Amino acid sequence: MYELFREGMRVERFDGMKGQILSMHELFFIVLWENHQVEEHFLNDLPPYYLYPIDCKN
């Protein structure tokens, strides 16, 4: 799933905020979060993004 993302890709947050630009560093931790590979105490510091890109062509 990590390969689906690239630098500067726009994704959508769970609260409906669209067009957020994320760095690969942020996406890396989000993928770890979704895969439950990050320590539990660290989860509260991560932004709650959905793991899919917005289709910018629409």
C-alpha positions in Angstrom: 0.0 0.0 0.0 2.9 2.4 0.7 3.9 2.3 -2.9 0.5 3.9 -3.8 1.7 7.2 -2.3 4.2 9.7 -3.6 5.6 13.0 -2.3 3.0 15.8 -2.3 0.1 13.5 -2.9 -3.3 14.8 -1.7 -5.2 12.6 0.7 -8.4 13.0 2.7 -8.7 13.1 6.5 -11.4 11.3 8.4 -12.9 14.6 9.3 -13.5 15.5 5.7 -10.6 18.0 5.3 -9.5 17.6 1.7 -6.4 18.5 -0.2 -3.9 18.1 2.7 -0.4 17.8 1.3 1.6 15.1 3.2 5.3 14.4 3.0 6.6 10.8 2.5 7.8 11.0 6.2 4.2 11.5 7.4 2.8 8.8 5.0 5.4 6.3 6.2 4.2 6.7 9.8 0.5 6.6 8.7 1.1 3.3 6.9 2.9 1.9 10.0 -0.1 3.1 12.1 -2.6 1.4 9.9 -0.6 -1.8 10.0 -0.5 -1.7 13.8 3.3 -1.8 13.8 3.8 1.4 15.8 3.9 1.4 19.6 0.5 2.1 21.1 1.6 5.2 23.1 2.7 6.8 19.8 -0.7 6.5 18.1 -2.1 9.6 19.8 0.5 11.7 18.1 -0.4 10.6 14.5 -2.8 12.5 12.3 -5.9 10.4 11.5 -5.7 10.2 7.8 -7.4 7.7 5.5 -5.0 5.8 3.4 -6.2 6.7 -0.1 -5.4 9.5 -2.5 -7.9 12.0 -3.8 -8.4 11.8 -7.5 -7.4 15.4 -8.4 -8.8 15.1 -12.0 -12.4 15.4 -10.8 
